[in-house]
């Protein structure tokens, strides 16, 4: 009888985000942020930059996933529920989209993804994987540190455009406005 072979292990559903993939997502995020008109080509994209749904949704839709899956990914990635994504949130959204396109359904909660998955993003990535939602803390710190009106302008613009862009994923404009109001009240 031929010797029996152990079945080959299947790849983990949540492989670690690589530095190369993180850099690719960062370049895409920077490009989208520049398209918003908030940053000149010679100006570095601010650390607190956000990209609104109207710019991100076409990237997600291009994966040709069901709208419900895309809505789930958006809900998981938009940790502060402001209708716009930070670099970390954008990277999480792109990672989950890539995993879904390869056959892994999005998790019910981001905390279902092992912390090590986003280790390349540093503590912010670990917090995302742990399902941390520091929206209230971030908002309080952001207001204290803002000093400029650019983040507020981008966020307002993001909310307006999110209502249009997110509709393609089955998120109604009312959902975006309601989420934005909840985030503003936090």
Secondary structure, DSSP 8 states (H G I E B T S, - for coil): ------------TT----HHHHHHHHHHHHHHHHHTTSS-TTS---TT--EEHHHHHHHHHTT---HHHHHHHHHHH-TT-SSEE-HHHHHHHHHHHHHHHTT----SSGGGS-GGGGGGGTHHHHHHHTT---HHHHHHHHHHHH-SSHHHHHHHHHHHHHHHHGGGGT--HHHHHHHHHHHHH-
